């Protein structure tokens, strides 16, 4: 006998992570039976519990395989092995019914509910897609085909554990063939909760809409696709039900259809996303790196921002993303999408079905009530959407994914914590791009994108999301963390929870903390928190913060100079007011009125005089030092915008112009953000002088082009960041805040600082959607220090 003697052993494994709804139990079954082990495996609200009996060498091999190569959609956060007494009654390996008790884990705390991570919805896998287009398969052209490796999860679950009777599939009784596949551990549809076929599953319906009135529904499945394609070819606009909500779709090659959609939806300029059938079709529209193509075609199928192909203008309507060099593109991710795009044979505009600023719509009755004037038809189905979930939006910067909207495919996003929390914590996020973070024991869960809390509907979704996670995880917050801004709707909600202690974290500190959290980094960092707005500790609006920060405190070591938002929030909608506030510092009213700036030329002298009077008297003005608002002012100065039609419009247009300027000389800039207080302990960079210089360059006749000014402006910000980083060489670096969604800016920063340790944001958005995780990390470190 060798040194490692084989002997009979029995062990119990408790596994936590994304382990339900991803084929984990049949995977374990197949491993165990192939290794001649007996025992059981079951789902419970703590994850997966496994009993294994056999030779210890075989058991060790199975445990090793689970650790290093779990199922493709699974993620193991913890795997605990405990030796047990031999059970002589075990004679085979079996999968037993799910348990919703906590008996499988004796180490429960009072604040612990279900800790299994809910899998996000996943796109149709290759195997299912093959069946959908195989005339000899029983799933041929069935728009709800799925298996363990794909299909809906979060959007259909009502409560845990993730079993069919606890989902929106409960009312669909499986036929014999589906039941047989569902019960067979060797079948890829084993316990795939949404499993169904044309005989027993959900079905489509189609109704045309005339003047907001819905026609009698068509239920013949073949006729539905035919009618939908015919309507699209006629330039009509349809609503189509996806996984987490409806899309509004139209022919992306038809100028008239896109123009009609813009007019009906009152969306004059904001880019539309494009849905392509496959990679082949997408390559005709955009160019990208190998990593961008991999992300685009991943199981998550996010909307990916990619560079337009030189031929895009000949293949798509120019109205889809006007004046922007990028295209938000995603691939068909449900069987229905695949079937429709195969029949239509052209890319589609596919935008979220909502009224601007409101949550995505999940019910056809709401589509008719709210968007009946927008659409000409509805492709619906009878599988209810339990949890709304919009499409995720991402981009790739230096081959690292940057999430702009955390939703379908990625959310809920679970993040394991290094230690147990003593109290359950709820981070309620920020006013814009709201998400929530629920945390207990060693688990944090970031909700899908909720949106801007500026209306009743989004505030209702905020409450509904809390209710959903309370229900799924039996979660009850023992501590709430919110933003310091007292007027944020989420802050006001937190303060109504009278029995739960509430703490607050400064907005830009929370931005930095979100990146620390996802990297489990607990040392001080040098963080750059650049965004549109966020209340500072001095009651001014910050947004250009250079911070030495750790988990509980920060020190500001630099920022841009302050300027006034004349009329408060009105200046964000009319950014010419921001430009004027910066120009008032250097020019007379007569000089300003003579500037060749379209937004100023359209103002009367009296209006400019009134705004100047408000500026001088500090009437209805808010002090601001936000980089995002400086982008607005520059865009107005260069005649790129007059008003903000959508958020980040100025930044996107400036970046598009800058990308047209080709130069390899990054340090010979014609623009410079000079330190206006070089002797001060905290450097302050003078934005008004920068704007003055831009105005002078733009009106000078020295061959300076707008694209060069846009590049130099972006470059000047990266130079400031590089200079600050050089002052603090021993710190890891963090970039967070919505301004760093500017791909050019972040790329320049990475190029100059590639010798430094830059912490990645991973799947956590660096815009305000990451704030809730930063709030949680603040609470976590206070509880664990």
N, C-alpha and C positions, 0 to 999 in steps of 0.2 A: 504494500500500500504506500502511496506517495506521501509527501509531507502534509498536504491538505486532504485529510481523510473525508470521504463522502459519507453522510449519515442522514437519516430521516429527520425532517424539520417541518415545523409549521410556523408561518409568520402572518401578521396582519399589516396591511399597508393602508394608510390614510393619505389620500392625494388631494391636493387643493390646487385650483387654477382654472383654466378654461378646459374643463374635462367632461362637460355634459353637452350633448348635442353635436359632438364632433367624432363620433364613432369610437369612443374610448373603450367601452365595455366589450364590443366584439373584437377589438384589437387585443385586449387582454385575454379574452377567451381563446383566440387563435394562438397567441404566444404560449399560454399555459398548456393547451392541449398538445401542441407540437413538442413541448418540453416534458410531456408525461406528468404534469402536475394535476392535482385535484384541488377543489376548493370552490370559492364563490366570488362574484363581483356584483356590486350594486351601487346605484346612485343614491345619495342622500343630500340633505341640504348643507352638508359640509364638504361635498365633493364626490369622491369615489372611494369606496371601502372594498378592499380585496383581501381574501384569505387564500393563502397558497400553502399546499402541503406536498412534500416530495423530497428528493435529494437536495441537500443544501446547495450543491454546486449548480443544479438546475434553477433553483430559486434565485440564486445570486445572478445568474445569467439573465433571467427575466427582468429582475429589478434593474440591472444595468441597461438593458434595452429600453425599458420605460424611461429611464433618466436621459439617455442620449438620443433616442429616436422615437418619440411619441408620435401619434397620428398627426398628419399634416396640419390640421386646423387646431390642434391642442396646444396648450401651454401649461407646463407644470411649474407652479410656484413653490410648492413644498411637497415632499414625499417622505413620510415617516414610516419606519419599519420597526415592528415590535414582535418579539418572539412569543409564541403561544404554546399551550399544551396541545399535544397531538389529539385530533378528533378522529376517533376510529370510525365514525359514521360517514365520513367523507369518502366517496368511491368514484366520483367523477367531477368534472369542472362544470359549473352552471352559472348562468346569469339569473339573478333573482330580482323580484319586483323592487321598485324604488321605495325608499323609506323617507318619510318627512320628519323623522324624529331626530333628536340630537344624541341618541344613545351611542352612536358610533364614535363619539369624541367626548371623553369624560372631562376634558379640560375646558369646558365652556365657561365663559364669563357672563355676567349679567347683561353686558352690552352687546353680546354676540348673537346674531341671527344666522340665517343661511350665509355661508361664505363662499359658495361656489360661484365662479364668474360666469355670467351669461355670455354665451357666444354671440357675436354680432352676426347680422345677416351676411351671407356669402353668395357670390355669383354662381351661375350654373357651371358645373364641372364638365370636363371634356366627355366623360362617359355618358352623362345625361344628354349632352348636346348631340352625341352620336345617335342615341336612341330616338331623339326628337325628329331627326331627319332620316331615319331608317323606316321605309314603308312596311317592313316585316316585323317591326317591333310594336308591342302593345301601347307604347308611349308615343307613337308617331304623331307628330304635330300637336301634342298635348301641352298646353301653355302653363302647366303647373308641375311639370316633371322635376323631381329632386331626389336626392339620396342623402346618405350620412355626410357626404363630403361637400354638400352645397345646399342652397335654398334659405328660406326664412328661418330666423331664430328669435332674436329680440323683438321683432315687430309683431310676433304672434303669441308670445308667452304672457300668461296671466299671473302665474305664481310658480314658485319652485317646489319640488324638483321639476325639471323640464321633461314632462311627460305629456302625451297627446291629450289626455282629458283635461289638462291644465292650459291648453292652448286654444286658439281660435279654430283648430281642426277638430275639436271635440264633437261637433255635430255631423261630421262626415264619417259614416261607417265604412270601414274598409271592405272591399270585395275579397273573395277567397284568395285570389292571386296576390293582391297587395298584403293581405294578412299573412300569407305564407312567407313572403319576402321579409316582412316586418319581424317575424318570429325566428328567422334563420340567422344564427350568428355568423355564418359564413357568407351571407349576402350583404352587399354594400348598402342595402336599405334596411338593415336590421335596426329597429327602434329609431328610424328616421321619422320623427314625429309628424312632419307634413306629408308623408308618403301617400300617394294617391295615383289614380289613373283615370282615363275617360269614363270608366264605368262607375266610379265611386267618389270622385273628387270634385273640387270647385269647378265652376263653369263661367265662361265669359257671357257678357251681354253687350249689345250696342244700341245706342239711341242717338238719333240726330236731334239737333237743337235749332229751333227757328224762333227768333225773337225771344229767347229765353224760355221757350216752351219745349218740353221734352216729348219726343214722339214715342209710340209704342216700341218696346225693346225687341230687338232681334236676338234670338237665342241659338240659332243654327251656327255652330262653331266655324265651319268653313266660310259661310256667308259673312260672318263678322269681319274676318281679316280682309275679305274681298271688298267689303263696303268701306272699311277704314282706309285701305290703300287707294281706292277710287276717290275718296274725299280728300286725301292728302294731295293726290295728283291734280285735283281741281283747285288747289291753293287754300283748302279749308284748314281750320285750326281745331285740334282735338284734345280732349283730356283723356289720359290713359293711366290706369291704376298700376303702380309699381309695388315694391315691397313695403316701404314705409310711408307711402303717400302717392298722390297723383302727380304726373307731369303734364304740362301743356306742350304739345308738339305741333310742328308744321314742317313743310318741305324747306330744308336749309339751302336749297339751290334757287328758290323762288323769291325774288325781290319783293313782289307784291304781297306774298304770304307773310314774309317777315315784317314788312312795313305795316301790314294790317295788325299783326300781333303787337307791335310796338304801340300803335295807335290805341288799340283796344285795352291794352294792359297799362297804358300811360307810363311807358318805360322808354323815354326818348333816346337814351345813349348807353345805358348799362349793358355790357356784353351778355350775350346768350351763350349757354353751353351747347355743345354739339354731341349727339350720340351717333357713333359709327358702328357698323355691323361687326367689324373685326379689325385686326391690325393692318391687313392689306388695304382696307378702305381708309384707315386712319393715316397711313403713310402717304397717301395722296394729298393730305391736308396739312400735316405738321411734320416737323423734323425734330429729332431728339437724340439723346445719348442712349446707350444700351440700358442704363439703369432706368431712364424715363420710360422706355418701352416695357421694361419688366414691371414697373409699378402700374402702368396703364393697363397691362394685361394680367395683373395679379388677381387673386381670389377676391380682393376687396373692390376691384374695378372703380377706383375713385375718379372724379373729374380731375384731370391732370392739366395744369397750365403748361403748354408747350409752344414753341415758336412756329409761327405760320410758315408753311411751305411757300416757296416763290410762286407756285402755281395756284395757291389757295384762292386768290381773287378770281380766277377763271372757273373755279369749281363750286364756290359758295357765294351766297349773297354778301355783298360788301356791307350790308346793314347789321351783320351779326356781331362784329366787334370793331366798330369804326375807330380809326386812328390809333389802334392798339396793335402791337406786333405779336401778341400772343393769342392763343385760342384755348378756351377751356373745353377739353374733349374727353369723352369717356366711351367705353365700349358697352354694347348690350350686355346686361347682367341677369336678366330673367328669361325664361323660355319664351314668354310673350314678346319681349323685345326682339329676340333672335328671329322669331317667326315673322314679325312685322317688317323688320329691316331686310330680311331675306326676300320677302314679297315686294317691298317697295324699291329696293335696290339703289337707294340714295341715302345720304346722311340726313338726320333730322335735327332741327332745333328741339331741345328738350330742356325746358326750364321748370322749376318748381311751381306747382299749382297753388298759388296764393295771391292775395292782394299784397302789394309791396309793403314789406315790413311786418307782415303777419305770418303765423306759422303755416307750414305745408298742410294742405287739406287731405283728409283721409277718407271722407265719405262723399258719395256721389250727390247726396242731397245738399251738402254744403257747396259742392262744385256748382250746382244749378243755382243755388241761392246767391252765391258770392261772385261767380264767374260766368253766369249764364249769358252775359253780354259779350264775353270774350270768345267763347267756343262755339263750334258748329256741330260737335258730336262728342259722345262719351263712350270710351271702351272701359267697361266696368267688370267686376267679378264678385262672387259671393263669398270669398274668404275675408272675414273682417280683419282690419288692421287694428291691433290692440294698442301698440305703442308707435306713435309717429316717429319717423326718422328720415331726415332729408339726405341728399347725396353729400358725401365727403368731397372736399376740394383740397388738392395738394399741389405742391411744386417741388422740383428737385434743384437744390443748390449745392454745388460741389459734391454731387452724387449722394447727398444726404436729403432724405425726405423732410419736407416742411409742411405740416398740416395747417391749412388755412381755415377749413371748417371740419370739425370732428363730428362725424355722423356715420351713415351706413357703411358697413364693412369694418370700421374701426371701433365704433362705440356701441355699447358702453365700453370704455377703456379701463381695464383693471391694472392697478399698479401695486405690486407687493411692497410692504413696508419692512424696514429692517428689524423693527421691534414692535411689540404689542402696544397699542394705545390703551391708556387707562380709562379713557372715556370715549364714547362714540362721538365723532365730529362731523358736522355739516358745514362745508364751505359753500356759500351761496353765490359766489362769483361777483360779476360786475354788471353795470347797466347795459352795456353793449355786448353782443355776441355771448350772451349769458350761457354758462354751463353750471352745473352743480357738482360738488365732490362729496361723496359719502364715504366715511371711513370708520372702521371698527376692527378690533384685534390687529391683524397685520395686513389688512387689505384696504386699498383706496379705489373707488370707482368714480370715474368722470362720466357724467351723463352725456348723451348726444346733445348736439347744438340745440339751444332753445331759441335764441335770437335777442333782439333789442327790446328791452322791457319798457317800451314807450306807449303801449296800448293795452286794452283790457284782454284781448285774445292771447297775446304773448305772456302776459302776467298769469292768465289762466293755465297756459301750458307750463309755466314755472311751477305753479301749485300742483298740477297734474303729475309732473315729473317727480316731485317730492313724494306724492302719494304712491306712484308706481314703485319707487325704490323702497319706500316704507313697507309696501305690500310684499315685494319680492324678497326682501332681506329681513323682514320683521325688524326694520331699522327704526330706532328712536334716538334722535340726537340728544346728547347730554351736554354738548357745547356747540355753539354756532359762531362761525367766523365770517365777518363781512368786510366790505370796503369801508374806508373812513368817510367816504362821501355820504352825508346824511340824507341827501335827496334821492339817492338811488332807490329804485323800487325794491330791490332785494334787501337793502339796508333797512328800509322801512318795514318790510315783512319780518325781518329778523327781530326787530324791536317790538313786534306784537306778540312774540312768543315769550310770554311773561315768566314761565316756569323754567326757561332754559337760559343759562348764562351766555351773554353775547360779548365777543371781543372783535376788534377791528384791526386791519393791517393796511398800511399805506399802499396805494395802488401800484406804484412803480417798484416798491420793495417786493410786492407779491409777484410781479412779472419775473423778477430775478429768482424768487423762491421756487417758482414752478419748474424752472430748469434744474435747480438744485435737487428738487424732489425726484424728478424722473431719472436723475443720475445718482441718487442716494449720496449726494456730496454734502459734507457737513463742515467743510473748512470755509473761511472767508474767500470771496471772489471779487474781482473787479467786474461789475456788471454795467452794461449800457442799456438803459431802459428808455427807448425813444418811441413815442406814440402820439395819438391825436390829442387826448385830454386825460386828466386824472388829477384829483384833488391832492395838493401838496400839504405839508405840515404847516405852511404859512397861509393857508386858505387861498393861495393862487393856484392856477392850473399849471401843472408841471407837464413834462413830456420830452425832456432832453437831458435826462439824469445820468450822470456818471457816478456810480455808487460803489463804495467798498462795503460789501454786505455779507452777513452770515444769516443763519436761520432766524435770529431774533432781533437784529438791529442793523442799522446802516449809517454810513456817513457819506454826505454828498461831496464829491471832489471835483465837480465841474458841471456846468450847464450852459445853455444858450441864454442870451439876454432876454428880458421880459418885454412884451409889447401888449397893447390893449386890444381886447376883443370889443369893438364898438357895438354896443347893443347886445352884448353877451352872446347867446347861442345864435342869434340872427347873423353874426359874422361868419359862422361856420357854413350857413346856407348861402350867404353872399360874401365870398372871400375877398371881394374888392375892398371891403371894410378893413380886413387885416392888412392888405397892401397899403391902404391909405394911412393906417396907424403907423406903419413903418416909414412911409414917405414923409409924413408930417414932421418927422424929426430932422429932415434935411432940406425940404423944399417949401417954397411959398405956395399958397393956393393957386396963384396964377401959373406958376411953373408946373404944378401938378396937373392942372386942367389942360395944359398944352402937350402933355406926354402922349405919344401915339399908342395908347393902351385902350383897347376897344371898350372894356367895362367902364373906364373912367370917362371916355368920350360920350358915353350914353347917359352920363349923369349931368344934371344941371349944376351950375355954380352954387345955387342955393342949397342943393342937397349936400354937396361937398362942404360947404360952409357950415351947415348944421352938424355934419359928422365931425368936423374940426372943432366945433364948439363943445360937442360931447366929449371929444378926446381931451381938449384942454381942461375942461371942468371935471373930468373923470365921472361923467354922468352915464349911468347904465353901462359901465365898462368893467370888464374882468381882466385882471392881469394874467398873462399867459406866456409860457416859454416852451411851447410844444413844437417839436420838429415837424410833426404832421401838418400843423397850421402854417409853418413856413413854406412847405411844399405848395400849399394852397396859394399863398401870396406870389410865389415864383411863377406858378402856372398862369395866374391872372396877368402878371407883368409881361409874360411872353405871349399873351393872347391865345393861350391854349384852352382856357375856360373863362367864362364870365360868372357863371354860378356853378355850384356843385350839384350835378345831376344825380350822383351816387357817391357813396363813400369810397375813398381812395382814388377817385377819378383823377385828381391832380397828380398823384404819385405815379399812376399807371401811364398817363400821357407823357410826363417828364421822362420816365424810364424808357418808353418807346422811342422818344426823340433821342435820348442819350445813346441808345443802342445803335443808332444810325451813325454815330460818330466813331470812326475807327481810329484808334491811337494806341500805341504801346508805351507812350511816355506818360506815366501816371503821376509823376511828381512835378512836372513843369506846368503847373496850373495857372490859368489867368485869373482865377478867383481864389480868395482865401478868407476863411473865417478867422479873423484876427481876435486875439484875446484883448477885450476892452479894459481889463483890469489886471495887467500882467504881474503886478506886485501883490495882488490879493491872495489870500490863502486858498480860496476856491476860484479857479479860473472861470471867467464868463466870456463867451464868444458873441461878438456883436452882430446880430442878424440884420439890424437896420443898415449898417454900412455895407453888408453883403448885398442887400437888395438895391442899394444905391449904385453899387458897382455893376450889378446885372442890368439896371436901367441904362446906365451909361454905355455898357457894351452893346446893348441891343439897339440903341439909337445911333451909335457910332457907325461909320462907314469903313471899317477896317477889315471887312470880309469875315467877321465873326458870325457864325451861323447859330441858329437857335439850338440845333442838336449839340453843337460844341458847348454852348452855355449850360444846357441841361446836363451834359456829361461832367463839365467842370464843377457845377453846383453839387452834384452827387459825390464827385471825387473829393471836394473840399470837406464834406462831412466825414468821409473815410479818413482823411488826413488828421482831422481833429481827434478821432477815435484812436488812430495810431499813436499820436503824440501822447495822449493820456495813458495809453497802455505802456508806453516806454517809461513813464514815470513810476509805474508799479510792476516791475518785471517778475515779481515772485508770485503773482496771483494767477489762478486760472481765470479765463475770460468767459463772460456770458453776454449774449446778444438777445434781447427780448423786447417786445412791444411791436405794434403793427407796422411801424416804419421799416423794420427789418424784413418785411415781406417784399421789399424792393430788392429784387434779385441782383441787380447790378451793385447796389450799395453793399449788400452782405458779401458778395463775391469779392469786391475790392478790399473789404476788411479782412476776409480770410486770406487773400493773396499776400497782403502786407504782414499779416500776423500768423502765417502758417507755421512758424517756429514755436508758437505758444500753445498751451493746453486750452482749447476752446471746447466748452461743454456743449454737446448737441441737445437740441430740444426734442429729438426723437419724434414720437407720435403726439406730443402735447403741443397744441397751437401756441405760437409766441404772441398772438394777439390776445385780446381780452378773454377769449375762451379758455386760456390757461390760468387765469387769475384764481379760479376756485381751487385748483391744486396747490397753488402758492399759499393760499390761505390755510389749507390743510397742513402743509409742511410747517408753517409757523406754529400751529397748534401741536403738531406731533413733536417738534423739538422742545417746546415748552413743557410738554408732558414727560419727556424722556431726558431732561437735564436736571 
